[in-house]
Amino acid sequence: MRDDGPQNEQDWVGDARNELSGMLKDGMDHPSTKPVLTGAAVGVGAAILLPVLTWPVGLAAGAGYMLYRRIKR
């Protein structure tokens, strides 16, 4: 179990950096790429249905949420 604190935040940022770097290097072969793209698509779909969201906000929110879930595991 991780402790909550400044060190944990730095670990999370490093994990996110490593995950994104791996996704950029490996492309669709990386295990996180497809779930993050799916989250982005769901976010865009939600933005189309909700008049207060624009599609770029939905895309970023969906992709960010799925990336967070992949890292948090």
TORKOLLO-515266 format. One line per 3 residues: number of its first residue (from 1); for each residue x, z, y negated of N, C-alpha, C. Coordinates in Angstrom, 2 decimals. Example, Ala and Ser with C-alpha at 12.3 -4.5 7.8 and 13.67 -1.06 7.14 Angstrom:
2
1 = 13.19/7.80/5.69/12.30/7.80/4.50/13.20/7.80/3.30 | 12.85/7.08/2.25/13.67/7.14/1.06/12.90/7.87/-0.03
***
This chain:
73
1 = 0.83/0.00/1.17/0.00/0.00/0.00/0.89/0.00/-1.24 | 0.52/-0.78/-2.23/1.29/-0.88/-3.46/0.88/0.19/-4.45 | 1.86/0.68/-5.21/1.57/1.60/-6.29/1.17/0.81/-7.52
4 = 0.22/1.35/-8.29/-0.14/0.72/-9.55/0.84/1.18/-10.61 | 1.38/0.23/-11.33/2.33/0.59/-12.37/3.08/-0.63/-12.86 | 4.01/-0.43/-13.78/4.74/-1.55/-14.35/5.51/-2.37/-13.31
7 = 6.07/-1.73/-12.31/6.82/-2.45/-11.28/5.89/-3.37/-10.49 | 4.67/-2.91/-10.23/3.70/-3.72/-9.51/3.34/-4.96/-10.30 | 3.22/-4.86/-11.62/2.90/-6.01/-12.45/4.01/-7.04/-12.38
10 = 5.25/-6.60/-12.39/6.36/-7.52/-12.30/6.38/-8.20/-10.93 | 6.05/-7.47/-9.89/5.98/-8.07/-8.56/4.91/-9.14/-8.50 | 3.75/-8.88/-9.13/2.66/-9.84/-9.12/3.04/-11.11/-9.87
13 = 3.70/-10.95/-11.00/4.13/-12.11/-11.77/5.16/-12.92/-10.98 | 6.08/-12.25/-10.34/7.08/-12.93/-9.52/6.43/-13.64/-8.34 | 5.45/-12.97/-7.72/4.73/-13.61/-6.60/4.00/-14.86/-7.07
16 = 3.36/-14.78/-8.24/2.64/-15.93/-8.77/3.61/-17.07/-9.09 | 4.75/-16.73/-9.66/5.76/-17.75/-9.98/6.26/-18.43/-8.70 | 6.54/-17.63/-7.68/7.00/-18.19/-6.41/5.94/-19.07/-5.75
19 = 4.70/-18.62/-5.81/3.60/-19.37/-5.20/3.41/-20.71/-5.91 | 3.39/-20.69/-7.24/3.23/-21.92/-8.00/4.41/-22.87/-7.79 | 5.60/-22.31/-7.73/6.79/-23.13/-7.48/6.70/-23.80/-6.11
22 = 6.29/-23.05/-5.12/6.12/-23.61/-3.78/5.05/-24.69/-3.74 | 3.96/-24.47/-4.47/2.90/-25.46/-4.51/3.38/-26.75/-5.17 | 4.18/-26.63/-6.22/4.71/-27.81/-6.89/5.71/-28.57/-6.02
25 = 6.52/-27.82/-5.28/7.54/-28.46/-4.43/6.92/-29.10/-3.19 | 6.02/-28.38/-2.52/5.48/-28.84/-1.25/4.22/-29.69/-1.39 | 3.58/-29.65/-2.53/2.36/-30.43/-2.74/1.24/-29.99/-1.81
28 = 0.58/-30.94/-1.18/-0.56/-30.64/-0.33/-0.17/-29.97/0.99 | 1.11/-29.95/1.31/1.56/-29.29/2.54/1.64/-27.77/2.39 | 1.62/-27.28/1.17/1.69/-25.83/0.93/0.34/-25.20/1.28
31 = 0.35/-24.05/1.94/-0.93/-23.44/2.38/-1.84/-22.99/1.24 | -1.34/-22.81/0.04/-2.18/-22.36/-1.06/-2.77/-23.50/-1.88 | -2.27/-24.70/-1.72/-2.71/-25.80/-2.57/-4.18/-26.12/-2.39
34 = -4.63/-26.27/-1.17/-6.02/-26.66/-0.92/-7.02/-25.59/-1.38 | -6.79/-24.29/-1.08/-7.74/-23.30/-1.60/-7.78/-23.24/-3.12 | -6.64/-23.41/-3.78/-6.61/-23.37/-5.25/-7.34/-24.58/-5.82
37 = -7.14/-25.75/-5.24/-7.86/-26.94/-5.70/-9.36/-26.82/-5.45 | -9.72/-26.21/-4.33/-11.14/-25.98/-4.04/-11.74/-25.03/-5.08 | -11.02/-23.98/-5.41/-11.49/-23.06/-6.45/-11.64/-23.75/-7.79
40 = -10.72/-24.64/-8.11/-10.82/-25.40/-9.36/-12.07/-26.27/-9.35 | -12.35/-26.92/-8.22/-13.54/-27.77/-8.12/-14.82/-26.94/-8.25 | -14.85/-25.79/-7.64/-16.02/-24.91/-7.76/-16.20/-24.46/-9.21
43 = -15.09/-24.15/-9.87/-15.17/-23.77/-11.29/-15.72/-24.87/-12.16 | -15.30/-26.12/-11.90/-15.83/-27.25/-12.66/-17.32/-27.43/-12.37 | -17.71/-27.26/-11.11/-19.13/-27.35/-10.76/-19.96/-26.29/-11.46
46 = -19.44/-25.09/-11.53/-20.15/-24.02/-12.23/-20.24/-24.33/-13.72 | -19.19/-24.91/-14.28/-19.19/-25.24/-15.70/-20.22/-26.33/-16.01 | -20.42/-27.24/-15.06/-21.43/-28.28/-15.27/-22.83/-27.67/-15.30
49 = -23.05/-26.66/-14.46/-24.37/-26.03/-14.38/-24.63/-25.04/-15.51 | -23.58/-24.42/-16.03/-23.74/-23.41/-17.08/-23.40/-24.03/-18.44 | -24.33/-24.03/-19.35/-24.09/-24.70/-20.63/-23.07/-23.98/-21.54
52 = -22.74/-22.73/-21.26/-21.81/-22.01/-22.12/-20.35/-22.23/-21.74 | -20.10/-22.85/-20.58/-18.73/-23.10/-20.13/-18.40/-24.58/-20.26 | -17.17/-24.85/-20.65/-16.70/-26.23/-20.61/-15.94/-26.43/-19.31
55 = -15.79/-27.68/-18.88/-15.16/-27.92/-17.59/-13.70/-27.47/-17.55 | -12.92/-27.56/-18.63/-11.55/-27.05/-18.52/-11.49/-25.53/-18.29 | -12.42/-24.82/-18.89/-12.48/-23.36/-18.69/-12.87/-23.06/-17.25
58 = -13.84/-23.77/-16.73/-14.25/-23.58/-15.34/-13.14/-23.93/-14.37 | -12.42/-25.00/-14.64/-11.30/-25.40/-13.80/-10.22/-24.33/-13.78 | -9.84/-23.85/-14.95/-8.80/-22.82/-15.02/-9.24/-21.51/-14.38
61 = -10.50/-21.14/-14.60/-11.01/-19.89/-14.02/-11.07/-19.97/-12.50 | -11.57/-21.07/-11.97/-11.67/-21.22/-10.52/-10.30/-21.26/-9.86 | -9.37/-22.04/-10.42/-8.03/-22.13/-9.87/-7.30/-20.79/-9.99
64 = -7.44/-20.14/-11.13/-6.79/-18.85/-11.34/-7.30/-17.78/-10.39 | -8.60/-17.77/-10.16/-9.19/-16.79/-9.25/-8.68/-16.99/-7.82 | -8.65/-18.23/-7.37/-8.18/-18.48/-6.00/-6.69/-18.20/-5.86
67 = -5.91/-18.51/-6.87/-4.49/-18.18/-6.83/-4.30/-16.68/-6.77 | -5.07/-15.94/-7.55/-5.01/-14.48/-7.53/-5.35/-13.94/-6.15 | -6.40/-14.47/-5.53/-6.77/-14.03/-4.18/-5.69/-14.32/-3.16
70 = -5.03/-15.48/-3.29/-3.97/-15.83/-2.35/-2.75/-14.90/-2.51 | -2.44/-14.54/-3.73/-1.29/-13.68/-3.99/-1.60/-12.23/-3.64 | -2.80/-11.79/-3.92/-3.18/-10.39/-3.73/-3.16/-9.98/-2.26
73 = -3.31/-10.94/-1.36/-3.35/-10.66/0.07/-2.17/-9.97/0.55
***
